[in-house]
Amino acid sequence: MSPMAFEVLAATALIVLALWAAPRYLKSGITTIPELIGLRFDRSTKLWFCIAYIVLYLVVQIPVILYSGSLVFENIFHLSDWLGITKFQSICVLCVAISVVGSIYAIFGGLKAVAVSDTVNGVGLLIGGLMIPFFALNVLGHAAGSENAIAILDGWKYLVANHADKLNW
């Protein structure tokens, strides 16, 4: 939940950053937050910021990501049944495997490989996220008795007529 909340709440800040702050910083030649802190304060402040950020990332973000990814893989592929081990052991093995594969990818592929894969994943998530309502409305339209091959409008009509309260914030 922590990474999800971060990503959801960060959208507004990212929009402000992209439209207002990033052009100003890029025009001045600043490309990273540590670089900005180093110019604004001093080298030791920049160093302590970098150390604090890395420690917080290692303690807060990485364990959640590794655990949730391992849990998903365990629940989908049932690795514990294949290997004859407990679920806890399977999750530990998966955490190590995900760490090793991710490290190899980042180290040998470099930042460019990570940026390209993030871009591809972002586009895929955006397209998939936008398709979900259309698929849901299509299924709802067919469940409501529509004979059309694509029943999105019928699903919308059914939703508005029978469950308009679900459309309120």
Secondary structure, DSSP 8 states (H G I E B T S, - for coil): -HHHHHHHHHHHHHHHIIIIIHHHHHHTT--SHHHHHHHHS-HHHHHHHHHHHHHHIIIIIHHHHHHHHHHHHHHHH-HHHHHT--HHHHHHHHHHHHHHHHHHHHHHHHHHHHHHHHHHHHHHHHHHHHHHHHHHHHHHHHHTT--SSS-HHHHHHHHHHH-GGGG--
